[in-house]
Amino acid sequence: RTPLTACIGMAEILLETTSLDPKQRECTHIISCSGSALLYLINDLLDFSKIQNGMLELEVQPFALHECIDRTLEIVQVKAEEKGLEVVLWASSAVPRVIRGDPG
């Protein structure tokens, strides 16, 4: 996980400290989001082994549901655009902005 964390960190440094043109900024943002998603996936796989061994502890804390969904959509948006598709999120106003659960 350490090399992946370094890649994510470097992408964040690029976003925060350099003057990128809009396309470079978008690509760097996608690198950061995709790396974070991959890190979550790796952590989930490690959690799977904890489940099998009866050692998993879930966290229950508030998290922003819409932000979580937005981050997920950002990952697939580039491929969708390449195929001429538009990714749209529509959520009913009845869906809470913040929910309690395990955000990982």
N, CA, C and O atoms as CSV, one atom per row, in Angstrom:
chain,resi,resn,atom,element,x,y,z
A,1,ARG,N,N,0.815,-1.207,0.000
A,1,ARG,CA,C,0.000,0.000,0.000
A,1,ARG,C,C,0.850,1.259,0.000
A,1,ARG,O,O,0.393,2.303,-0.465
A,2,THR,N,N,2.077,1.189,0.509
A,2,THR,CA,C,2.917,2.381,0.624
A,2,THR,C,C,3.198,3.043,-0.726
A,2,THR,O,O,3.096,4.266,-0.824
A,3,PRO,N,N,3.552,2.275,-1.783
A,3,PRO,CA,C,3.775,2.946,-3.084
A,3,PRO,C,C,2.522,3.656,-3.598
A,3,PRO,O,O,2.609,4.739,-4.177
A,4,LEU,N,N,1.375,3.050,-3.387
A,4,LEU,CA,C,0.121,3.663,-3.825
A,4,LEU,C,C,-0.144,4.947,-3.049
A,4,LEU,O,O,-0.561,5.952,-3.626
A,5,THR,N,N,0.096,4.913,-1.757
A,5,THR,CA,C,-0.078,6.104,-0.928
A,5,THR,C,C,0.857,7.221,-1.403
A,5,THR,O,O,0.478,8.392,-1.409
A,6,ALA,N,N,2.062,6.856,-1.795
A,6,ALA,CA,C,3.007,7.860,-2.313
A,6,ALA,C,C,2.497,8.475,-3.610
A,6,ALA,O,O,2.615,9.684,-3.808
A,7,CYS,N,N,1.932,7.659,-4.494
A,7,CYS,CA,C,1.384,8.178,-5.756
A,7,CYS,C,C,0.237,9.142,-5.497
A,7,CYS,O,O,0.151,10.200,-6.121
A,8,ILE,N,N,-0.634,8.776,-4.584
A,8,ILE,CA,C,-1.760,9.642,-4.233
A,8,ILE,C,C,-1.238,10.951,-3.652
A,8,ILE,O,O,-1.713,12.031,-4.003
A,9,GLY,N,N,-0.260,10.841,-2.761
A,9,GLY,CA,C,0.320,12.038,-2.147
A,9,GLY,C,C,0.973,12.961,-3.166
A,9,GLY,O,O,0.826,14.181,-3.089
A,10,MET,N,N,1.688,12.383,-4.115
A,10,MET,CA,C,2.331,13.210,-5.140
A,10,MET,C,C,1.300,13.899,-6.026
A,10,MET,O,O,1.486,15.050,-6.419
A,11,ALA,N,N,0.218,13.199,-6.338
A,11,ALA,CA,C,-0.850,13.818,-7.128
A,11,ALA,C,C,-1.464,14.982,-6.363
A,11,ALA,O,O,-1.760,16.025,-6.947
A,12,GLU,N,N,-1.656,14.806,-5.054
A,12,GLU,CA,C,-2.210,15.887,-4.232
A,12,GLU,C,C,-1.247,17.080,-4.194
A,12,GLU,O,O,-1.680,18.231,-4.258
A,13,ILE,N,N,0.042,16.806,-4.090
A,13,ILE,CA,C,1.040,17.894,-4.099
A,13,ILE,C,C,0.976,18.644,-5.424
A,13,ILE,O,O,1.022,19.874,-5.440
A,14,LEU,N,N,0.871,17.921,-6.526
A,14,LEU,CA,C,0.744,18.574,-7.833
A,14,LEU,C,C,-0.471,19.494,-7.877
A,14,LEU,O,O,-0.396,20.621,-8.365
A,15,LEU,N,N,-1.592,18.994,-7.357
A,15,LEU,CA,C,-2.826,19.785,-7.373
A,15,LEU,C,C,-2.715,21.039,-6.509
A,15,LEU,O,O,-3.254,22.090,-6.854
A,16,GLU,N,N,-2.011,20.917,-5.384
A,16,GLU,CA,C,-1.964,22.019,-4.423
A,16,GLU,C,C,-0.841,23.023,-4.667
A,16,GLU,O,O,-0.951,24.175,-4.248
A,17,THR,N,N,0.225,22.615,-5.329
A,17,THR,CA,C,1.402,23.491,-5.371
A,17,THR,C,C,1.874,23.886,-6.767
A,17,THR,O,O,2.850,24.624,-6.897
A,18,THR,N,N,1.205,23.412,-7.805
A,18,THR,CA,C,1.661,23.746,-9.151
A,18,THR,C,C,0.555,24.409,-9.951
A,18,THR,O,O,-0.630,24.278,-9.642
A,19,SER,N,N,0.966,25.115,-10.973
A,19,SER,CA,C,0.013,25.765,-11.875
A,19,SER,C,C,-0.258,24.830,-13.044
A,19,SER,O,O,0.479,24.824,-14.031
A,20,LEU,N,N,-1.292,24.060,-12.929
A,20,LEU,CA,C,-1.664,23.132,-13.989
A,20,LEU,C,C,-2.745,23.753,-14.854
A,20,LEU,O,O,-3.600,24.492,-14.367
A,21,ASP,N,N,-2.699,23.441,-16.155
A,21,ASP,CA,C,-3.808,23.904,-16.989
A,21,ASP,C,C,-5.025,23.032,-16.653
A,21,ASP,O,O,-4.881,21.998,-16.001
A,22,PRO,N,N,-6.209,23.437,-17.090
A,22,PRO,CA,C,-7.424,22.703,-16.691
A,22,PRO,C,C,-7.393,21.209,-17.011
A,22,PRO,O,O,-7.848,20.402,-16.200
A,23,LYS,N,N,-6.870,20.830,-18.166
A,23,LYS,CA,C,-6.822,19.405,-18.536
A,23,LYS,C,C,-5.845,18.654,-17.630
A,23,LYS,O,O,-6.143,17.548,-17.179
A,24,GLN,N,N,-4.677,19.250,-17.361
A,24,GLN,CA,C,-3.704,18.622,-16.463
A,24,GLN,C,C,-4.289,18.473,-15.055
A,24,GLN,O,O,-4.095,17.454,-14.392
A,25,ARG,N,N,-5.003,19.502,-14.616
A,25,ARG,CA,C,-5.623,19.460,-13.288
A,25,ARG,C,C,-6.662,18.333,-13.221
A,25,ARG,O,O,-6.722,17.592,-12.240
A,26,GLU,N,N,-7.470,18.215,-14.267
A,26,GLU,CA,C,-8.485,17.159,-14.313
A,26,GLU,C,C,-7.825,15.777,-14.279
A,26,GLU,O,O,-8.260,14.897,-13.536
A,27,CYS,N,N,-6.776,15.591,-15.082
A,27,CYS,CA,C,-6.085,14.297,-15.128
A,27,CYS,C,C,-5.437,13.973,-13.781
A,27,CYS,O,O,-5.502,12.835,-13.318
A,28,THR,N,N,-4.822,14.959,-13.163
A,28,THR,CA,C,-4.185,14.737,-11.864
A,28,THR,C,C,-5.232,14.424,-10.805
A,28,THR,O,O,-5.009,13.581,-9.937
A,29,HIS,N,N,-6.360,15.095,-10.876
A,29,HIS,CA,C,-7.461,14.823,-9.944
A,29,HIS,C,C,-7.960,13.383,-10.119
A,29,HIS,O,O,-8.250,12.701,-9.136
A,30,ILE,N,N,-8.056,12.937,-11.345
A,30,ILE,CA,C,-8.502,11.569,-11.624
A,30,ILE,C,C,-7.480,10.562,-11.094
A,30,ILE,O,O,-7.859,9.528,-10.546
A,31,ILE,N,N,-6.189,10.857,-11.252
A,31,ILE,CA,C,-5.138,9.986,-10.701
A,31,ILE,C,C,-5.321,9.868,-9.192
A,31,ILE,O,O,-5.272,8.772,-8.635
A,32,SER,N,N,-5.529,10.995,-8.547
A,32,SER,CA,C,-5.703,11.001,-7.096
A,32,SER,C,C,-6.944,10.211,-6.681
A,32,SER,O,O,-6.875,9.385,-5.771
A,33,CYS,N,N,-8.063,10.455,-7.334
A,33,CYS,CA,C,-9.317,9.761,-6.993
A,33,CYS,C,C,-9.228,8.266,-7.285
A,33,CYS,O,O,-9.688,7.445,-6.492
A,34,SER,N,N,-8.640,7.918,-8.418
A,34,SER,CA,C,-8.524,6.505,-8.774
A,34,SER,C,C,-7.578,5.785,-7.818
A,34,SER,O,O,-7.833,4.647,-7.427
A,35,GLY,N,N,-6.497,6.444,-7.449
A,35,GLY,CA,C,-5.576,5.855,-6.484
A,35,GLY,C,C,-6.249,5.640,-5.142
A,35,GLY,O,O,-6.064,4.603,-4.505
A,36,SER,N,N,-7.024,6.613,-4.716
A,36,SER,CA,C,-7.750,6.478,-3.450
A,36,SER,C,C,-8.751,5.329,-3.519
A,36,SER,O,O,-8.902,4.569,-2.562
A,37,ALA,N,N,-9.436,5.207,-4.659
A,37,ALA,CA,C,-10.401,4.115,-4.822
A,37,ALA,C,C,-9.687,2.765,-4.783
A,37,ALA,O,O,-10.188,1.811,-4.189
A,38,LEU,N,N,-8.528,2.688,-5.411
A,38,LEU,CA,C,-7.767,1.445,-5.395
A,38,LEU,C,C,-7.292,1.126,-3.978
A,38,LEU,O,O,-7.300,-0.033,-3.565
A,39,LEU,N,N,-6.884,2.139,-3.245
A,39,LEU,CA,C,-6.461,1.936,-1.865
A,39,LEU,C,C,-7.632,1.423,-1.017
A,39,LEU,O,O,-7.453,0.534,-0.185
A,40,TYR,N,N,-8.830,1.985,-1.230
A,40,TYR,CA,C,-10.024,1.490,-0.530
A,40,TYR,C,C,-10.277,0.024,-0.871
A,40,TYR,O,O,-10.624,-0.776,-0.002
A,41,LEU,N,N,-10.097,-0.318,-2.152
A,41,LEU,CA,C,-10.312,-1.698,-2.579
A,41,LEU,C,C,-9.319,-2.639,-1.888
A,41,LEU,O,O,-9.701,-3.707,-1.409
A,42,ILE,N,N,-8.066,-2.244,-1.840
A,42,ILE,CA,C,-7.048,-3.048,-1.161
A,42,ILE,C,C,-7.406,-3.213,0.308
A,42,ILE,O,O,-7.318,-4.309,0.860
A,43,ASN,N,N,-7.808,-2.120,0.932
A,43,ASN,CA,C,-8.203,-2.197,2.349
A,43,ASN,C,C,-9.421,-3.101,2.533
A,43,ASN,O,O,-9.510,-3.837,3.516
A,44,ASP,N,N,-10.359,-3.043,1.587
A,44,ASP,CA,C,-11.533,-3.919,1.661
A,44,ASP,C,C,-11.119,-5.387,1.558
A,44,ASP,O,O,-11.656,-6.236,2.269
A,45,LEU,N,N,-10.168,-5.685,0.677
A,45,LEU,CA,C,-9.690,-7.058,0.557
A,45,LEU,C,C,-9.029,-7.519,1.848
A,45,LEU,O,O,-9.201,-8.663,2.270
A,46,LEU,N,N,-8.279,-6.631,2.466
A,46,LEU,CA,C,-7.665,-6.969,3.749
A,46,LEU,C,C,-8.741,-7.159,4.819
A,46,LEU,O,O,-8.618,-8.022,5.689
A,47,ASP,N,N,-9.800,-6.342,4.745
A,47,ASP,CA,C,-10.922,-6.505,5.679
A,47,ASP,C,C,-11.600,-7.854,5.475
A,47,ASP,O,O,-12.089,-8.460,6.428
A,48,PHE,N,N,-11.629,-8.322,4.228
A,48,PHE,CA,C,-12.232,-9.617,3.938
A,48,PHE,C,C,-11.554,-10.721,4.738
A,48,PHE,O,O,-12.218,-11.605,5.280
A,49,SER,N,N,-10.227,-10.665,4.807
A,49,SER,CA,C,-9.523,-11.690,5.583
A,49,SER,C,C,-9.838,-11.539,7.072
A,49,SER,O,O,-9.881,-12.527,7.805
A,50,LYS,N,N,-10.057,-10.294,7.516
A,50,LYS,CA,C,-10.448,-10.085,8.911
A,50,LYS,C,C,-11.834,-10.673,9.169
A,50,LYS,O,O,-12.086,-11.236,10.234
A,51,ILE,N,N,-12.730,-10.540,8.191
A,51,ILE,CA,C,-14.074,-11.115,8.328
A,51,ILE,C,C,-13.963,-12.630,8.472
A,51,ILE,O,O,-14.595,-13.237,9.336
A,52,GLN,N,N,-13.148,-13.221,7.609
A,52,GLN,CA,C,-12.995,-14.676,7.652
A,52,GLN,C,C,-12.441,-15.142,8.992
A,52,GLN,O,O,-12.758,-16.241,9.448
A,53,ASN,N,N,-11.619,-14.316,9.622
A,53,ASN,CA,C,-11.027,-14.681,10.907
A,53,ASN,C,C,-11.829,-14.159,12.093
A,53,ASN,O,O,-11.414,-14.323,13.240
A,54,GLY,N,N,-12.983,-13.526,11.824
A,54,GLY,CA,C,-13.828,-13.008,12.889
A,54,GLY,C,C,-13.221,-11.842,13.642
A,54,GLY,O,O,-13.489,-11.660,14.830
A,55,MET,N,N,-12.401,-11.046,12.957
A,55,MET,CA,C,-11.695,-9.962,13.629
A,55,MET,C,C,-12.052,-8.570,13.119
A,55,MET,O,O,-11.414,-7.596,13.520
A,56,LEU,N,N,-13.055,-8.445,12.245
A,56,LEU,CA,C,-13.395,-7.144,11.678
A,56,LEU,C,C,-14.239,-6.328,12.645
A,56,LEU,O,O,-15.211,-6.821,13.216
A,57,GLU,N,N,-13.848,-5.079,12.814
A,57,GLU,CA,C,-14.632,-4.140,13.618
A,57,GLU,C,C,-15.075,-3.001,12.707
A,57,GLU,O,O,-14.245,-2.297,12.132
A,58,LEU,N,N,-16.380,-2.826,12.582
A,58,LEU,CA,C,-16.924,-1.746,11.762
A,58,LEU,C,C,-16.960,-0.454,12.554
A,58,LEU,O,O,-17.212,-0.445,13.759
A,59,GLU,N,N,-16.704,0.634,11.850
A,59,GLU,CA,C,-16.833,1.956,12.456
A,59,GLU,C,C,-18.244,2.453,12.180
A,59,GLU,O,O,-18.826,2.135,11.143
A,60,VAL,N,N,-18.783,3.210,13.080
A,60,VAL,CA,C,-20.059,3.877,12.835
A,60,VAL,C,C,-19.822,5.348,13.118
A,60,VAL,O,O,-19.652,5.767,14.263
A,61,GLN,N,N,-19.817,6.123,12.033
A,61,GLN,CA,C,-19.591,7.557,12.148
A,61,GLN,C,C,-20.317,8.266,11.018
A,61,GLN,O,O,-20.648,7.642,10.010
A,62,PRO,N,N,-20.568,9.546,11.169
A,62,PRO,CA,C,-21.256,10.276,10.095
A,62,PRO,C,C,-20.325,10.471,8.892
A,62,PRO,O,O,-19.130,10.725,9.048
A,63,PHE,N,N,-20.892,10.348,7.701
A,63,PHE,CA,C,-20.137,10.679,6.498
A,63,PHE,C,C,-21.086,11.193,5.432
A,63,PHE,O,O,-22.281,10.895,5.440
A,64,ALA,N,N,-20.527,11.973,4.513
A,64,ALA,CA,C,-21.316,12.622,3.470
A,64,ALA,C,C,-21.563,11.631,2.332
A,64,ALA,O,O,-20.663,11.329,1.548
A,65,LEU,N,N,-22.772,11.142,2.256
A,65,LEU,CA,C,-23.138,10.145,1.256
A,65,LEU,C,C,-22.922,10.672,-0.166
A,65,LEU,O,O,-22.353,9.974,-1.005
A,66,HIS,N,N,-23.369,11.888,-0.436
A,66,HIS,CA,C,-23.268,12.446,-1.788
A,66,HIS,C,C,-21.815,12.598,-2.215
A,66,HIS,O,O,-21.487,12.353,-3.376
A,67,GLU,N,N,-20.931,13.002,-1.290
A,67,GLU,CA,C,-19.504,13.111,-1.622
A,67,GLU,C,C,-18.923,11.747,-1.955
A,67,GLU,O,O,-18.113,11.620,-2.873
A,68,CYS,N,N,-19.327,10.748,-1.226
A,68,CYS,CA,C,-18.869,9.380,-1.475
A,68,CYS,C,C,-19.299,8.929,-2.873
A,68,CYS,O,O,-18.505,8.345,-3.611
A,69,ILE,N,N,-20.527,9.194,-3.228
A,69,ILE,CA,C,-21.039,8.826,-4.549
A,69,ILE,C,C,-20.338,9.645,-5.632
A,69,ILE,O,O,-19.982,9.101,-6.678
A,70,ASP,N,N,-20.134,10.944,-5.399
A,70,ASP,CA,C,-19.447,11.791,-6.376
A,70,ASP,C,C,-18.038,11.271,-6.669
A,70,ASP,O,O,-17.628,11.220,-7.829
A,71,ARG,N,N,-17.303,10.890,-5.640
A,71,ARG,CA,C,-15.947,10.358,-5.834
A,71,ARG,C,C,-15.979,9.087,-6.677
A,71,ARG,O,O,-15.108,8.863,-7.518
A,72,THR,N,N,-16.983,8.267,-6.443
A,72,THR,CA,C,-17.116,7.031,-7.215
A,72,THR,C,C,-17.411,7.343,-8.676
A,72,THR,O,O,-16.835,6.731,-9.575
A,73,LEU,N,N,-18.298,8.286,-8.910
A,73,LEU,CA,C,-18.659,8.639,-10.282
A,73,LEU,C,C,-17.502,9.273,-11.041
A,73,LEU,O,O,-17.378,9.075,-12.249
A,74,GLU,N,N,-16.650,10.036,-10.349
A,74,GLU,CA,C,-15.493,10.655,-11.003
A,74,GLU,C,C,-14.593,9.607,-11.642
A,74,GLU,O,O,-13.978,9.853,-12.679
A,75,ILE,N,N,-14.523,8.456,-11.026
A,75,ILE,CA,C,-13.649,7.400,-11.527
A,75,ILE,C,C,-14.158,6.850,-12.862
A,75,ILE,O,O,-13.362,6.585,-13.763
A,76,VAL,N,N,-15.460,6.678,-12.995
A,76,VAL,CA,C,-16.010,6.108,-14.224
A,76,VAL,C,C,-16.321,7.164,-15.281
A,76,VAL,O,O,-16.564,6.830,-16.441
A,77,GLN,N,N,-16.315,8.422,-14.890
A,77,GLN,CA,C,-16.720,9.486,-15.805
A,77,GLN,C,C,-15.808,9.587,-17.025
A,77,GLN,O,O,-16.300,9.810,-18.131
A,78,VAL,N,N,-14.514,9.431,-16.859
A,78,VAL,CA,C,-13.588,9.566,-17.984
A,78,VAL,C,C,-13.871,8.512,-19.043
A,78,VAL,O,O,-13.952,8.832,-20.229
A,79,LYS,N,N,-14.022,7.264,-18.631
A,79,LYS,CA,C,-14.323,6.194,-19.594
A,79,LYS,C,C,-15.680,6.422,-20.255
A,79,LYS,O,O,-15.848,6.173,-21.449
A,80,ALA,N,N,-16.627,6.889,-19.485
A,80,ALA,CA,C,-17.952,7.163,-20.050
A,80,ALA,C,C,-17.869,8.243,-21.119
A,80,ALA,O,O,-18.474,8.117,-22.184
A,81,GLU,N,N,-17.113,9.312,-20.834
A,81,GLU,CA,C,-16.978,10.400,-21.799
A,81,GLU,C,C,-16.284,9.926,-23.070
A,81,GLU,O,O,-16.633,10.356,-24.170
A,82,GLU,N,N,-15.299,9.036,-22.919
A,82,GLU,CA,C,-14.623,8.482,-24.098
A,82,GLU,C,C,-15.601,7.738,-24.996
A,82,GLU,O,O,-15.410,7.671,-26.210
A,83,LYS,N,N,-16.647,7.180,-24.399
A,83,LYS,CA,C,-17.646,6.424,-25.143
A,83,LYS,C,C,-18.845,7.282,-25.527
A,83,LYS,O,O,-19.844,6.781,-26.044
A,84,GLY,N,N,-18.730,8.595,-25.265
A,84,GLY,CA,C,-19.808,9.499,-25.609
A,84,GLY,C,C,-20.988,9.438,-24.653
A,84,GLY,O,O,-22.093,9.859,-24.994
A,85,LEU,N,N,-20.756,8.916,-23.465
A,85,LEU,CA,C,-21.819,8.815,-22.470
A,85,LEU,C,C,-21.688,9.914,-21.430
A,85,LEU,O,O,-20.589,10.403,-21.171
A,86,GLU,N,N,-22.779,10.291,-20.851
A,86,GLU,CA,C,-22.793,11.283,-19.790
A,86,GLU,C,C,-23.163,10.598,-18.480
A,86,GLU,O,O,-24.129,9.837,-18.415
A,87,VAL,N,N,-22.389,10.874,-17.444
A,87,VAL,CA,C,-22.686,10.328,-16.129
A,87,VAL,C,C,-23.406,11.405,-15.337
A,87,VAL,O,O,-22.895,12.512,-15.167
A,88,VAL,N,N,-24.597,11.073,-14.856
A,88,VAL,CA,C,-25.406,12.041,-14.136
A,88,VAL,C,C,-25.833,11.430,-12.805
A,88,VAL,O,O,-26.243,10.271,-12.740
A,89,LEU,N,N,-25.731,12.213,-11.770
A,89,LEU,CA,C,-26.213,11.782,-10.462
A,89,LEU,C,C,-27.481,12.558,-10.152
A,89,LEU,O,O,-27.493,13.789,-10.147
A,90,TRP,N,N,-28.524,11.826,-9.897
A,90,TRP,CA,C,-29.758,12.443,-9.450
A,90,TRP,C,C,-30.150,11.756,-8.159
A,90,TRP,O,O,-30.294,10.535,-8.108
A,91,ALA,N,N,-30.318,12.538,-7.138
A,91,ALA,CA,C,-30.725,11.980,-5.848
A,91,ALA,C,C,-31.936,12.751,-5.346
A,91,ALA,O,O,-31.978,13.981,-5.397
A,92,SER,N,N,-32.885,12.028,-4.877
A,92,SER,CA,C,-34.082,12.634,-4.320
A,92,SER,C,C,-33.703,13.512,-3.129
A,92,SER,O,O,-32.739,13.228,-2.418
A,93,SER,N,N,-34.459,14.563,-2.922
A,93,SER,CA,C,-34.212,15.423,-1.763
A,93,SER,C,C,-34.479,14.681,-0.457
A,93,SER,O,O,-34.091,15.142,0.617
A,94,ALA,N,N,-35.143,13.533,-0.554
A,94,ALA,CA,C,-35.413,12.731,0.639
A,94,ALA,C,C,-34.175,11.944,1.095
A,94,ALA,O,O,-34.128,11.452,2.222
A,95,VAL,N,N,-33.173,11.830,0.210
A,95,VAL,CA,C,-31.943,11.120,0.579
A,95,VAL,C,C,-31.120,12.043,1.478
A,95,VAL,O,O,-30.803,13.168,1.090
A,96,PRO,N,N,-30.778,11.575,2.666
A,96,PRO,CA,C,-30.024,12.442,3.584
A,96,PRO,C,C,-28.632,12.773,3.049
A,96,PRO,O,O,-28.002,11.954,2.379
A,97,ARG,N,N,-28.163,13.978,3.350
A,97,ARG,CA,C,-26.819,14.402,2.918
A,97,ARG,C,C,-25.751,13.683,3.726
A,97,ARG,O,O,-24.693,13.343,3.197
A,98,VAL,N,N,-26.016,13.456,4.981
A,98,VAL,CA,C,-25.063,12.792,5.876
A,98,VAL,C,C,-25.759,11.575,6.483
A,98,VAL,O,O,-26.893,11.661,6.956
A,99,ILE,N,N,-25.061,10.449,6.460
A,99,ILE,CA,C,-25.584,9.244,7.097
A,99,ILE,C,C,-24.539,8.691,8.045
A,99,ILE,O,O,-23.379,9.101,8.017
A,100,ARG,N,N,-24.954,7.767,8.876
A,100,ARG,CA,C,-24.026,7.125,9.813
A,100,ARG,C,C,-23.766,5.714,9.319
A,100,ARG,O,O,-24.689,4.989,8.948
A,101,GLY,N,N,-22.515,5.344,9.318
A,101,GLY,CA,C,-22.142,4.011,8.894
A,101,GLY,C,C,-20.631,3.902,8.824
A,101,GLY,O,O,-19.917,4.761,9.343
A,102,ASP,N,N,-20.145,2.856,8.188
A,102,ASP,CA,C,-18.718,2.676,8.010
A,102,ASP,C,C,-18.353,3.297,6.660
A,102,ASP,O,O,-18.690,2.735,5.618
A,103,PRO,N,N,-17.667,4.450,6.660
A,103,PRO,CA,C,-17.391,5.157,5.423
A,103,PRO,C,C,-16.363,4.452,4.545
A,103,PRO,O,O,-16.233,4.796,3.371
A,104,GLY,N,N,-15.641,3.492,5.069
A,104,GLY,CA,C,-14.613,2.788,4.300
A,104,GLY,C,C,-15.230,1.742,3.446
A,104,GLY,O,O,-14.524,1.041,2.722
